[in-house]
Amino acid sequence: MIKLFIGGLADNIQEMDLAIFVSLHGKIETIKVVRDRATGKCKGYAFIEVINQSDASNIISMLNGETFKGNVITVKQSAEEAPKKVFKPKPSGGQPPKSKRPRVQR
């Protein structure tokens, strides 16, 4: 899958409107409009995933710099994400974890 970034979106954008607009130029697999948790308004950008590079290239070339819902949008291939760190919870119970080395008595 190829992930594309779409920036410059209006704050009242709906996923379906964006999907229809973009799907005219390539087949979309997933779409995620990034929203503010408190207000539900779009933060101005979204991510879409397409299956092949030819669809991604076509979407980028046809839509980058175009006007959508009154805003000029930016469309580009998203940079690969760095692997996320695995969360390791600390032991509960208020006791520190046991040391692997024995303590030396002085």
N, C-alpha and C positions, 0 to 999 in steps of 0.2 A: 504494500500500500504506500502511496505517496501522499504526504500531508502538505496541504497548502494553507497559508495564512492569508486572511482577507482583513484589511484594516480600513479605517475611515467610515465605518458604518454608523448610521443614525441610531440614537438611543432607543427608538421605538420599533426597531426591526424585528420581524418574525422569522423563524426558521423556514417556514414554508415559502415565504416571499423570496428569501435568499436562495433556497434550493431551486425554485423555478427559474430564477434569473441565471444561476450558474449552470444548471443542467442543460441549457440550450447549447452549451459548448463542450460538454463532456459528461460522462456518467459518474454520479456521486455515490459513494458507499455510505459515508457518515458525515454528519454536520453537527457542529457544536458552536453555538453562539455564546460567548462568554458574557455572563450577566453579574451585576452587583447583587450580592445576597440580600441586602436590606431592601433595596428598591425594586429589584427585578428588571431594571433597565440594562440595556446592552452597554458594555464597557467600550464599545467602538470597534471590536474585532471578533473574528470567528475563525474556526479551523474546519476544513473539510478534508476528507480522504477520498482519493480516487484510486482505481486499481492499477492503471498503467501510465507510463510516462507520456504517451502521446496525448491522452486526455488532459493530463496536468499541463503540458506545454501549450495545448490549445486554449485552455481556460486562462492561463497566465497571459498569453499573447493577445487574446481577445478582450479581456476584462481589466487588465492593469491600466489605471489612469482613466477609466470610464466613469460616468456618473450613474449612481444608483440611489434612488430616493432622495435626490438633491445633494448628495455628497460624492466627491471624487474618491474612488476606492483604490487601494493598493492590493495587488494580488502577487504573491511570490511563494516559492517553495519554502516550506518551514525547515529550519535547521534541525538536524537530528538531536534528540534530547539525550542528555547524559544519563547514565543509569542511576536510578534513585537508590539512596542508602536504605538499607534494611534497618528498621527500628527494632532495637533490642531493649525490652523493658527491664528496668532495674528490679531486683528482688524486693518483694513487699514484706511487710512485717516489721519495718524499722530497724532491722539488723543489717549490718554491712555484710557484703559477700565474704565467704570464707577465703582466706589466703591459701594459695597453693603451696607456699613454703612454710615450714614450721617456724614459729617465733623462737628466737634465742633468748634464754633466761639470763639476766645479768645480775 
